[in-house]
Structure formats: structure tokens, C-alpha cells
Amino acid sequence: EEEESEASETREDDNVIRSIQFTDRKNWAITVPWEKPYIKVAQRILALPNPKAQFNGWHFDDPRLRANGAEINGPVHDLMWAWHHLQPGLEKGLQKVASFHGFPYPWKHLALEADKEDEYGGSDVIALAYIWDTLPTRMRQRGVWESYLRYKMDYREIHRRTEIRGVP
């Protein structure tokens, strides 16, 4: 019984969001807490039909956002899976991938410093801008962009629906 109780608590805690970050360029980001009134603004941004980029969002961020009432519209590129499609033998950590795309400094250590949480989160999304700036071009040059779009993007919605039904 105790194990079941702990397991259900863990699943519930899996959907907790502390903050959310957005950017549209390489030198700027906004980080806001996931609380009123910011939640409604974040949900409106996520519901826009524009393309979006994330890193490990399909399996990490998206389920949490949806569990917290967010609707995510527009094509959503998971740059971790795009990178994996281009370089299947290399690691998929955000800081490592960003270093291949010109991101100028390491930042993941900032997660350990409570007063650096905004800088950490902002750097996470700015890193995506660096990756997005070059990754699709590299994928096109290697001839894997179309297969990424076909396999990862087109089938993602089908995969998501099966995951909701409990099939990982």
C-alpha cells in the first residue's frame, strides 16, 4: 500500500510546473512563474498557430502543460528528436547539442543556484534559438529533413494519442 501511495504521489508531482520561458531570438528570453496572471498569458501564447520549438518537449513539457490546461497549437518541433534524427549516435543533452550550434557558454550548472533560476530557464530557451537557426539547414544538407518531418512530425500526433491511452 505504501508503495502505491508513493507512486501515485510521484505521478501527480510529475505535472507540477514552476515556471515557463519564451524567446523568439538568440539574445532575449522571458521567464515567468507558472501562476496567475501569467498562466493565462502563457496558455494564449501556446495556443497560437505559429511554429514552436522545444527540447524533449514531446515527452516532458507537453504532457505537463496539457495536464495544466494548456492547448499547444501550430507545428511543434522537438529539437532533441530532430538532432537525434541528424546525429543518432550522439548524446541528446541540451547543453551538448547547443554547443554544436554556437551557443556561447555553459549554463546547466545554474540549476543548482536558487538565485539563478531565471538565467537558467532563459538560457534553456535561448539555446533553442541557436539550435533552430542552424539545425534545419544541416538536416537539409544531409538529406534527412524531409524524413524528420514525415516520421517525427506527421506521426507525432498519432503517437501522442496512443500514449494518452497508455501505450508508451
Secondary structure, DSSP 8 states (H G I E B T S, - for coil): -HHHHHHHHHHHHTT---EEEEEEETTEEEEEESSTTHHHHHHHHHHSSS-EEESSIIIIIHHHHHHTT----S-EEEHHHHHHHH-TTS---HHHHHHTTT--S--GGGGG-GGGHHHHHHHHHHHHHHHHHHHHHHHHHHT-HHHHIIIIIIHHHHHHHHHHTT--
